[in-house]
Amino acid sequence: MSSTIDADRRALLAALAGLTASWGTIRPAGAEDIEAVTAPAQPRTTVLITGSNRGLGLEFARQYAARDWRIIATCRRPESADQLNELASGNPDMFVEALDVTDHEAVDRLAARYRQVPIDVLVNNAGIGGGMENQLFGRLQYEVFSTVMAVNAVGPIKMAEAFIEHVKASGLKKIMTVSSSQGSIAQVNMPMLYWYRSSKSAVNMLMANLALQLKRRGVTVGLVTPGATATDFIAEEFRKRIPNIRQPDQATADMIRNIDRFTLETTGQFFNYDGSVLPW
Amino acid sequence: MSSLTNAVSALWLAAVLALISVFGGAAVSPVRAAAHTGPQILDQQEVPVLQESLGEDYVPTVLITGSNRGIGLEFARQYLERGWSVIATARRPDAAEALNALAEKYPDRLAIEQLDVTDHARVDALAAKYADRPIDVLLNNAGIGGGSQNQVFAQKMDYAVFEEVLRVNAVAPLKITEAFWKQVAASRDKKIITVSSSQGSIERATRPSLYFYRSSKAALNMVMRNLAELLKRREIIVGLVNPGPTDTDFMAGLPKSMLRPTPDAVADMLRNIDGLTLETTGSFLQYDGSIIPW
């Protein structure tokens, strides 16, 4: 049997499997020429995580994989995401995808590729701090603000927009964004991190709006925070100085517990890692 | 973006720096060398002595952005009626007919300046032009809505519009503050006020709409809360005021019965601006004087 026929048969079988699983096809998103990743016959709970190459995103992939979920793990440069690749090797249900969340065309292409795959939990984890030195009053670097906003605020809403049909087609139907207690306007006491903080307030507002919009469609939207965690996000020399800094596995386990806890009744809330509700 | 510092580490650092400043900053040089914080930069700045007199002949000055129409124009009118000096900015002064008419009535006290608040070089140039002028109230009024049709989730989200809305509504007030704070610090009243919106209250969001506009106001509120804390030490009062739904071009399309007359909206905001003190700095004030939750 030639390999072409073999490939055709595989595609047909996969397509049939997709249909028999009655998932149907999620919106083509105007990209019919993009080859779809076909959904394996056995339905699986699926999570898509952005910024999954390191830190909390990597830990999300690890912990959801330990639950036997299907993982779509994205990062900007998969070729250098050694730990993620290692985690994915030998796991046929972990898909590593290149994605810069600020590249909206790439987001749309990825959504088209996975148009046959329902996504139970979309985890908007990718985020940047912008560098403290770029956001000092008197020396504010305004071009950095655009980047911080593009990643932290626009990225999550664009992802939600591109993947909304995938989420609606799933069982759990959750859109979760990693925010920060630094985005709480009510808790500001020391002036700093203008860009980072305002991007988190902005994303909080976007997600609060989205929660209101999607509630009647049965989609739960939530904001979670990890607390101060020992990842690359915090420069090494600073980590040592933070008392009781949290480890990524604990911080992620806490966020996952809060994501599990989210229901349509609590949709739109801003959960601190300990399960308390943060003020806006 | 390699050496990203997390917020919490920065919080810790800021706390340390605050302690250093309290204890005179004698030692702990490694920390001081490692960190550049806003407060530190601010503390290095000298505020020029610009007031010649605080006597009865003192004429306070307000600088108002977006002053060609609507609320901005009415702010100019009411401050002029009070006897203040007004620096009124607009993107296109040539086309600002009502403002120009006002300038004929008050030739000595109204100066009209061209300014697009997203043009940072122009902001800096204007600040340089008025370097010797105390500014009692810096009034960030210019704002845009972005068009409700451009911010409908899963139908049409025009992200280029979002960027523009953020630049005008959230970034510009910060840039203008950064450019003019010394003139404010050198004035009598020392107030930096920004027109926000109750639409920027996350707590009060009950219906999904205006994703970009709301998000820009939430971002703005965060920026101003930070500035309130920062500028307190220079005795500058920072505030956010809300006009309520007002009968201006901004709200075109809404039934008049839902809208408040512009003179009332501005009079309410003026009363709230007058009432702000260092004790209430950073407040988000509804037009009736109540506090809007974040």
Interface residues (C-beta under 8 A of the other chain):
Chain A: H104 I128 G129 G130 G131 M132 E133 L136 F137 G138 R139 L140 Y142 F145 S146 M149 A153 V154 I157 K158 A160 E161 I164 S180 S181 Q182 G183 S184 I185 A186 V188 N189 M190 P191 M192 L193 Y194 Y196 R197 S198 S199 K200 S201 A202 V203 N204 M205 L206 A208 N209 L210 L212 Q213 G227 A228 T229 D232 F233 I234 A235 E237 F238 R239 R241 I242 P243 P279 W280
Chain B: M1 S3 L4 T5 N6 A7 V8 S9 A10 L11 W12 L13 A14 A15 V16 A18 A34 A35 H36 T37 G38 P39 I41 L42 Q45 H120 F153 A154 M157 Y159 F162 E163 L166 A170 V171 L174 K175 E178 G200 S201 I202 E203 A205 T206 R207 P208 S209 Y211 R214 S215 S216 K217 A218 A219 L220 N221 M222 V223 R225 N226 L227 E229 L230 G282 P293 W294
